[in-house]
Amino acid sequence: MKFNSYMIAMPKSGKNILLPTILMAFVLLGFTGATTYAQVEVTSLDGQTVVGELVSLDAEQLVMNAGDAVKVVALDRVMNITWPEHELVKSVEEANLQTLLLTDGSSLTGQNARTDGLNVTFDSQSLGSMTVPLKNVKSLRFKPLNATSTEQWNALIQKPNSDDRLVIQKGEVLDFLAGVVTQYNTENVQFLYQGSEIPVRLAKVFGIIHPVEMMPNQAATCSLKTTSGESLFVTQVSVSEGQMTVRTGPGEQVVLPLESITQLDFSLGRIVYLSDMTPEGTEYTPFFDTVWEYQRDRTVDGSALQIARKKYAKGLWVHSKTTLTYRLAGEFSRLQATLGIDDAVALTGHGNVDVVVTADDEVLFEQNISARDSAIALDLPLTGKRFLKITVDFGKGLDIGDHLDIADARLIK
């Protein structure tokens, strides 16, 4: 997919330029390049983290001073780069800002959104005044989210719709009317509903969702996150002499100060979690008559996966005796995970399983795991393999407490 064309209006010049160059607004807003190297945390695809001063970054590698040593890391092995000292100026919810979601997945925050039915003009918190074609806007949210409304709002965005949705909050429930949003400003939304155009006070509107489809930027190599909570996708990025240079989809090159960046995420499309995949085959052999089906991202009772008192947001919960088979089609280079008996039973001394991991009938890992064992880091080669099979078998102690967590189980391309 090509990067969408957006427009930014520069009030002083009266000229319009493509949105990918809106990053230059950081410079126009008065930022200057850093004079010293930035302290960063670099996490690689194998889960290792290096902390130090970022010296340079290009399309091939990054160079950093880590203590007394100079570290050179190949960029194709980097998952993310984080500037831990560059905190959010103020969260979107705290600042009560509007949030504009673009069809390429970019998210911008600001205020004073208005449209004439063709374009949306928006005062971005960090990027200044900008104008975006309405066809490239998926949603506009006027109200802050909480735990309850977040789930409902995301569900409404993902649900297909053929009309605009005017979302209203009733207590803790988000509801909507289907119609056509003809225009809106800082006070009202003009809404065509059942043949009549109705002015709706903006204060009553939670958000607007348009029927356009999301179109991720397939050419993006990383996502860029700013201190104002905004997120943009870029195709190239480099760092030199305390400044960052990014190239957007159409090829525009922009220089940014490192002070405005919190993270570069290079994991786009390169990591697939097993819990996000559906096994091609599942086999269960209960010790008695009870079948314990495997679980994704949680234990059998709905709790978070936890090994050695560390919780994991992603992974598999597997009981003995279970075999899971995944089709790889030769697309992945490695399997990485952390294995251990879940704390829910391990802390009581229960749990003992035999684990075997094979790829195309080649045994890559075979070991007994008990409640007494420390967490086991798994990093196995998969290049060219077509199928991955994970078998959790009975160990000692029948099947009592055989609750194995395969935490952070991910395939690396």
Disulfide bonds with the S-S distance in Angstrom:
none
